[in-house]
């Protein structure tokens, strides 16, 4: 199976962009110092006895651990086979320390199922909740817009009624590189305004790494008024999932940031009416769910996010002796 077909299967399973071979390869090189990736298919027999692929996963072996990227992908209707698939995967891979999951993985927490596998011992669990606009909750785009906060609707209306000669330009894939200077400058101005330390060189490295790891799935947008940048956005698209990575806006132009974000949300809805727009993840879901006072969390709530708890599990596996 080619890399493209492997990635398309991950997409069909509803996996995140982290399940692609390209992303796993770059991540493994940066985090584990390894370049070799192992691909595994999960097969079952259909009613006629013919073998049928129902899942897959990627593994990289570093000096300290083996890492799933980010987990086991199973087609819809076969999720109940996860525990059996993991047991068989560990038997095939053998003894060692493993990492399963990530902060953007949309799978349910797996530590309970891992703990039930003979020979598996939990070392550490990192809980997260993924904050996502889940379009399956609204039948139409207009229903969604009517449900966002009054503040966002007022700002968008103000921008639309009081702004002329604005333009939104979107770049995808390698063309994303043309927006990198605009993205860096917008964020640098925003951080300086908020007296937050930042490194333009660090941002350059981050954007180039993302382009290298995400390729054609990377995209960006900028909103200009009279050819002057007023808001920027960058993200990653993968099937019915879009991931907000970063953005910035000019405080002197009311509503420009919200207007651009809503345009990106509308773009996903038109492509996948039941899609999910991932805005980020929170490492303290229980504590913060009822009391989000920061601007970032309040804004996400204004966009009517849903919460998807997940976890990253660090565990050890030793083959049981019968």
N, C-alpha and C positions, 0 to 999 in steps of 0.2 A: 504494500500500500504506500502510495506517495505521501509526502508530508502534507500536501494540500488536502488530500482525501482524509488523512488522519485528523487534521484540524477541522474539516467540515463535519466529521463524525462527532467531534467534541462539541461543536456548535449545535448539532442536532440533539445532543444530550442536555442542552441548556447549561453547559459549563461556561466558566469565565475565560477571558483571554489568556489567563495564566496557564490554561491547559494546552496551549499551542506549543508545538515543537520549538518554534523560533524563540518564544519567550522563555521556555524552560532552558534552552541552550545558553542564552545570555545570562539568565539568573544564576544558573549553575556555575558558569565561569566566574561571575563576580562574587558570589557568596560562598561557593565551595571550592573554587579553584580547579574545577573539572570541566571537561568538554564533551565527555561521552554520555549519551542519553540512551536508556533502554526503553523500548516500546513494548507494551504487552496488550494483546487482544483478549477479551473475555468472550468465550463461545458457549453456546448451548445447542442442544438438538431440538429441532422443531418437530411437529407432529409426524412428518414423513421420515424423520431420522436424519435429516440433512443438518449439518452444522451451520449455525447462524450467529453472526457477531451481535452481541448485545451490549458490549462495553469495552473500555480500554483505559489505560493509564500510562503515565510517564514516570520513570524513576531515574534519579542521578545518584551516583555513589561518590560521596566526598570522603575526606580523610577522617571526619568525625561521625558522619551519619549518612543514612540513605534518605532521600527526600522525594515525596510524592509531589507532583506539580499539577494542581494543588491537591488532587485527590483522585478517586476512582469515578470515571464517567460511565453512567449507565443510561440506556435509553428509557424513555418514559414507559412505565408498565413493568419495569424490571428492577425498580429501586429496592424491592424487598429482598433482593439477592445480594445486597451490599456486604453483609457479614460473611457470607459464604465466599464471596469474591475476595474479600480481604484476607480471610483465613488461607485460601489457596495461594494468594499472592505472597504472603509471608512464608509459607512452606516452600515456595519456589525460590524466594530471594534469600532465605536463611537467616541466621542469627545476626543481630546488629541493633544499632540505635536508629530509630526512624522519626521523621517529622511528617505529619499529615495535616493538611489544611492550610488556610491563610486567612488574613483579615478581610479579604474580599470574596472568599468562597461563599457561595449561596447554599451549600449543603447544610443539613441539620448538624448539630454537634454530634461527633462520633465517639467521644471518649467512653461512653457507656458500652457501646458495642465492641470497641477495641478491648476494653477491660474483660469482656466475656470470652475472648479468644484465648484458648490454652497457650501458655507460653508468653503472653503479652503482659507487660508491666508498665503502668503509667508513670512517667517521670514528672511531667509538668503539663498543665493545660492553660492556654491563654484564651479567655473568653472574649468574644466580640459580638456586637450586633451591627449588621449591615443596614444602613439607612437608605431606603430606596423608594422612589416614586413608582408604585406598582399600578400600571395602567389597566390591569384587569379589573380594577375596582370601579372604573367609570366606563359607561357604554359608548360615549362619544368624547371628542376633544372638548367641545363646549361644556359638557358636564364637568370635566376636570377643571377647566379655567374658572368656572363658577364656584368651585370648591376651594381654590387657593385663597390665601388670606386677603382681607380687604386692603391691606397696605400694599401688597404686590399688585393687585388689580388697579388701585389708584395710581401707583407709580407708572405702570405700563400705559394706562390711559393718558396720563399727563405727557409721557414721552411721545406717544403716537400723535397726540393733538397739537403738540407744541414744537415738534422737530421736523425740519425739512432737509432734503438733500442728504439723508442718511443712506448707508449702504452696508449690507452684511455680506462678507466674503468668506467662503468655506474652502478649506484645503484638506485633502485626504492623502494618505500614503506619503510618498516621497515629497510631494508638493507641500506637505506640512512644514518642511524646512524653511520655506519662504516666510512663514509667520513667526519663526523663532525670535527674530529681533523685536517684533511688535509685542510678543508675549513677555519677553524679558523686560523691555522698557516699561510696559504697563504695570507689571508686578513690582518692579523696582520703585516706581513712583508711589505705588500703593503702600509698600513697606516703609518707605521713607516718611510718608505722610503719617503712618501709624507708629513711627519710631521703632520699627522692628528691624533687627540686623538681617542682612541678606548678602549673598555673594552672586553677582552676575555670572561669574565663571562657573560657580556651582550649578546655576540654572542652565547654562549652556550644556554642561556635561549631562545634566538630568534629561534635557530634551533630546539630545543626541542618543543617549542610552535608550530612551523610550522609543525613538524612531527605529533604532536597531532591533529592539526586542519585539516591537508590535507591528512594524512594517506598514502594510496597507490598512491595518486596523486603526492606525493613528489618525486623528483629525483635529482641526482647529478652526476657529472662526474669529473674525474681528468685525466690530461695528465701527464704522467711520462716519463722521459728519464733515462734509466738505473736505474729504480725504485726510482728516485728522482722526487718529485712533481714540476712541472713547470707551470701548469695552473689548475685552478679549476673553477667549475660552479655549481650553484644549481638553481632549478626551480620547477615549478608546472605544471603538464600536466592535461588537462581536455577536453576530446573530441578532437575537431579540434583546440584547443587553447593550446599554451604553454606560460608560463610566466617566463621570466628571473627575478630571484630574486637577485642574487649577483654572483660575481666571482672575480678572481684575477689571475695575471700572473707574471712571472719572467721577469723583464726588460732586463736581460742578455741573454735571449733566444728569438731572434727576431721572431715574428710571431706566437709564441705558443698560446697566448691568442686568436687571431683571428682565428687560425686554429681550436681551440676547439669550439669556438662559431659557426663557419660554420658547424662543425660536428653536433652540436645540431640542427641547422637550417635544415640541410639535413635529420636528424632523423625525424623531424616533417613533412617535405615535403614528405618523403617516406610513412608516415602514413596518412597524409591528404594533398594532393596536392593543396587544396584550403584553407588550414588552415591559422591561424594568429599566429605570434610569437610576443608576447607583451613584449616590452623592458622597458616600464615604462610609467609614465604620467607626464605632465608638468602643473603646476598651472597657468602659464602665456602664454597661447598659442599664442595670437595675438602679444604680444610684442616680443616673442622669436622666432617666426617661421622664420623670415627673418634674424635674427642675432644670431645664436647660436655659441658662441665663446668657450665655455668650452669643454674640452676633451670629456666628456660624451655625450653632444649633438652632437658634430661633428662626433663622432663615430657612433651614431645612424643614423645620416644622411648618413654616408658612407655605411651603410647597406641598404639604400633605404627604409626608413620608410614611412608609410602613417599616416595621422592624423585623429583620430576619436574623435571629441569633445563630451564631456559628462558633467554631473554636479551632485553634491550632493545637495539635496534640504532639507532645514529645514523649516517645515511649521506647521501651526496649523489648525485643523479641528474642526468645531462646527456644529452639525447637524442643517440644516436650518429649520426654522419654517414656514410651509406653511400657 
